[in-house]
Structure formats: structure tokens, C-alpha cells
Amino acid sequence: MLVLMLGGVDDNLPNFSHSFLGDHGWKDLDEYLGQDEGYSAERYRNQRETVVSKKDGKTYKLWVGIS
């Protein structure tokens, strides 16, 4: 199962309360950030470690894993 998590830019571990799981993980993450669908996956494909929330302007480190 796909596991997506957010954390602070300087954090060594993700914040497990900001987890997005399964087939809809990317879509749910984009909704949480207030971004257009596909934003987070594209950032990851382009080897970016961070995503930016349109809702509050915060920058998060993106953690991607498989469980």
C-alpha cells in the first residue's frame, strides 16, 4: 500500500497525523494542500522533496513509502 506523509522541512521523521494512504493517496494529499490534482505526484517525479500548501502557504517535506 502506498503511504504518503508530510513533515516539517527540517524534520528527520514525518508527522504521522498527516498521512495519506492507498490508491487515493496522491489525490487526498493534493486536496489537503489545496493544490490541483497531480501536483504532489509531479513534484515527486521531478525529485523534489517539498510540497507547498495553497491553503496556508506552508512548505512541507514529502515522505513516500510502501507498506
ABEGO torsion letter per residue (X at the ends): XBBBBBBBAABABBBAABBBBEAAAAAAAAAAAGBBBGAAAAAAAAGBABBBBAAAGBBBBBBBBBX
